């Protein structure tokens, strides 16, 4: 896998999920710690960047007007009710450890599950000549899966960097790693992914 043709998409590494005062931290705390998700993602971003991969940050920001115009249920409804990911709040900010660096891309407009929805991701990947997409982040079986599926449907070679993801429960994480990631391409550890880059 050529690094120059590979984008690492970091999905929702935001305070709301990743920090103890975040509104959704308790939901994912056990899996974040068991998986060592944040530290693994930091290593993934740093070493993939050095090898020449494009690093793409994909935060979710609550958009009340958009939600009012669309049929919102399930996890998006819960986010709305909890008041999570509100624009301009600490909870919506990317975590300090994974703030964008020069050369990285910060997407805007993610209001739904897939990183391709309402963002400039499709154009960014096309303009940069990207052929491979590696997904990491939260939640494994929700936004990571939705983004990986959308990339797969667009013809990209897809990798899920499984130890840089986290679900709400180990049951969900194990199922995602065992059943979903292989269907979309591959489920690799950070170490395996970095070794696969040329």
Buried (B, 14 or more C-beta within 10 A) or exposed (E): BEBBBBBBBBBBBBBBBBBEEBBBBEBBBBBBEEBBBBBBBBBBBBBBBEBBBBBBBBBBBBBEEBBEEEEBEEBBEEBBEBEBBBEEBEBBBBBEEBEBEEEBBEBEBBBBBBBBBBBBBEEBBEEBEBBBBBBBBBBBBBBBBBBBBBBBEBEBBBBBBBBBBBBBBEEBBEBBBEEBBEEBBBBBBBBBBBEBBE
